[in-house]
Amino acid sequence: MEQVISKCKKITGRVLLSSFYLAPVEYYSVFFRASSTVIEVHENYQKQSYRNRCNIVGANGSMALSIPVEKPSAVKCRMKDVRIADHGNWRHLHWNAIVSAYSSTPFFEYYADELQPFYEKRIPFLVDFNLQLHELICGWLRIEQPTNLSPEYVAEIPEGIADHREAIHPKRPSGFMTRPYYQVFQDKLGFVQNASIIDLVFNIGNEARLWL
């Protein structure tokens, strides 16, 4: 978490987002179109959200991958304090699922070598894992906008900020629709909307930003 803004009142960004794991296309559409963005890291962690979950598209349809987290000692735990649990061999399972879903896509081999190390190393905190993946994806998409982190919980939204922290959620579809792009299993499944950003990148490659 290298780039931190000093005070909430000095936030000059246009969009407020949460920290997500391999976030859906909708998230990066919002991020790409914003003049600047603040990522909330002091909010309370929420289960069954994109904070530790992404949806990829395999041969049998949409598949959710969830990162296990350690049970916090308190009822509420800030996102920045959530630790990744090491049980269940989840890194191996997630990477195998990604390979199974995308190894036959046109651009998987081009990007896979940069993504695979995230499933071989141990990053203790969920928010750090998410943010490092986010920086990688921004590089793929050629998004140069810096990632600013909230220094404290943003309870009151400053004027000119669009709050998207709860707008992008797997249980509450927002109605976001992207222009259909090639998906390797499309003939079998039809087009699957709003999958993880890696679905777009692996299928479309360096033109992915044109769909944001």
N, C-alpha and C positions, 0 to 999 in steps of 0.2 A: 504494500500500500504506500507507494512512493509519492504520489501527487495528491496532496491534501490541502483543501482550502482552509483558510484560517478561521473564519467566522461565518455562521449561517447568514448574517445580514449582508455579507459581501458576496453571496452567491449571485453570479451574473448569468448562470446557465438558463436555458429555456426549458429543459426537461429534467424531471426527477425520476429515476429508475431504481429498482432493486438489483441486487447481485444474483444472477441466475447461472445455472450450469448448462453450458452449450445451448443458450437461449434460442427460442423459436425465431423464425424469420420476422415475425411482427416486431419483436424487440429491436432487431437490427435495422428495421425500416424506420422505427422511431428514432433510434440513436443516430442513424445516418442523416436524417432530415433535420435534426436539431442543430441549432447554431452552437450550442454547447450543452453538456450533460453533467449532472451530479448523480452519483450512485450512492444510495442510502446503505450504510453499513452498520448503523446503530439501531435499526428497527428490530423488533422481536422476531425471532426465527419462526417461520410458519411451516408446519408439516404439509405434505401433499401439495406443494407448490413447485414452481420452477427453480426455487432456490437450490434444491438438491436433486432436481429431476429434469430429464429431457426426453423428448419423444423422437425416435428415429423411425425410418420406414424400411421394414424387411419384407421378405417374400410373402409373409402372412399378414401384412398390414402394419399399422402403427404399433410400436413397442416402447414402453416406458422403461427408462434406465434410471434407477434411484441410487444415490450415494448414501450409504448408511452413516449416521452421525451418532456420536456419544450422547447418552441421555444427560441433559444438564442437571446440575445440583439444585437449581431453582426452578420454579414453575415457568418463569419467563427467562429467556436467554437472548441476549443481543446477537444479531447475525455475526458480528465480527468475532464473537467468542465461541462460536459453534465449532467443535472439533470433529474431524472425520474419523469414523470408527474403522478399525482394520479387520474386523471380522467378516467372514463370508467370501473372502477372496474376490471382492467386488471389482477391483481393477482388472483382473484377468477376465472376469465375466463381461464387463462393459466393453473391453477392447475386442474380445471375440465376437460380441454381438455387432459391434460397429464393422468389423471385417466381414462378417457374414452378410450384413445388409448392404455394404457399399463396395466390396472388392471388385465387383463387375461394373461399377460406374466409370464413366470416361476419365475422371480426374482423381480417383482415389490414390493411385500410385504417386501422383504429383504432390499430394499434401500429407500422405500417411506418415512419412518419416518425421514430420514435425509434430504430429499429434500423438504418436505412439509413446514417446517418453513420459507423457503425463500419466500413463497407466503403468509405469515402471518405477517412478519415484514416489516418495511419501511427502506430501505437503500437509502439515498438521491441521490447518484451519480451512474450513470450507470456503470462506470468502477469499482467501489467498489463492486457492485452487481455481475458483471461478474467475477471478480477475486475471490470473496468468493466462488462462484459456481465452478470455475476452481479448487480451492484448494480441495473442496469436491470431485470432479471427479478424481483428481490426487490420492486422497486417495483410492477411489474405484478401480482405475486401478493399484495401488501400484507403482506409478511413484514418485520417491523420488527426482527427479531433482528440484532444487529451481527455483522459478519464479522471474526473475530479471526484473525490470521496467526501461525503458529509463528515464534518468534525464532531457532530452530535446529531441526535434525532431531530429531524425537521418536522416539528409539530404544526407550525403555522407556515403555510406555503407563501413565500414572497411573491409579490406582484410580478407577473410576466413568466412565472414558472408553471409548466404543465405537469401535474402529478400523475405519473403512470405506474406507481408502485403496486397498486392493486388492480390495475386495468388489464394486465396480462397474466392470466391464470389458467391452468389446465382444466379447472372445474367450472370456470365461468367464461365461456367463449365471448370475445368482444365483437364478433362480426367481421374481424379483419379478413380480407381476402387478397391474396397476391395473384398476379397474373400467372397462369399455369406455365410451368417449365417442364422439361424432360425429367421424368423419374424412371429409373430402370425397371420397376415393376408396374408401371402405369397401365400396360395392356391387361394385366390381371386385376389390379386393384382400383383402377381409375386414379385421378389425381388426388393426392393427400395434401390438404391445406395445412399450412403453418407448422410444419415439422421443424426439428432443430435446424439451425443455420448450417450445420455440416451437410444436411441433405441437399440444400441448395448448392453449396460449394462443390461437393463431390460430383454432383450431376452436371453442373454448368461451368465450373471452373472460374477463370478470372473475369468472366462476364457476370458473375453473381450480383454485383452491385447494381446492375441495370434492373434487377427485379425488386430492389428495396424501395 
